[in-house]
Amino acid sequence: MKADESLMELLKRRILNSYRWQEDIIKPFSKEMGISQETLEKILIKRLDMSSLEALHPRLESSKFRCIRDKIHADLQICWLSDVMNIISPKDADAIKNKIAKEVIEGKNYEDAIKDGKKELIEYLMR
C-alpha cells in the first residue's frame, strides 16, 4: 500500500510541476494566499485525486473570466448600484463587467481597467 501511495504522489507531482500548472496555478495562487509554492503543492496532493488534478487546469482557465467579473462587481460597487439601489439595470451592469473583464483577459492591467471602468460607470449614471 505504501508503494502505491508513493507512486500516486509522484504522478501528482509530475502534473503539478508542469510549466502550465506552475505558471497558471501554483505561482499565482501561492502568492495570493501568502504561502510557499511547496505548501500549496502539498495541499493539492493531499486534497485532490488524479482525475481532479487532470481536470482542474482547464476548469480554472474557463473560470478566470467569471472570477474577474465577480471582482469587478465588488470593486465598482455594482452590488450597491444594481442589486440594492437599482439605479443600473442588471443587463447594463453585466455589459460593463463583461467589457472590463474582456480587457483584463486580453492583457490590460486590472487597476487601469477598473479606473477606466469607474469613469464609464459615472458617465452611465450621469446620463
Summary of the structure (lengths in Angstrom):
residues: 127
radius of gyration: 19.5
end to end distance: 68.4
largest distance: 68.4
contacts: 325
relative contact order: 0.08
helix: 84%
strand: 0%
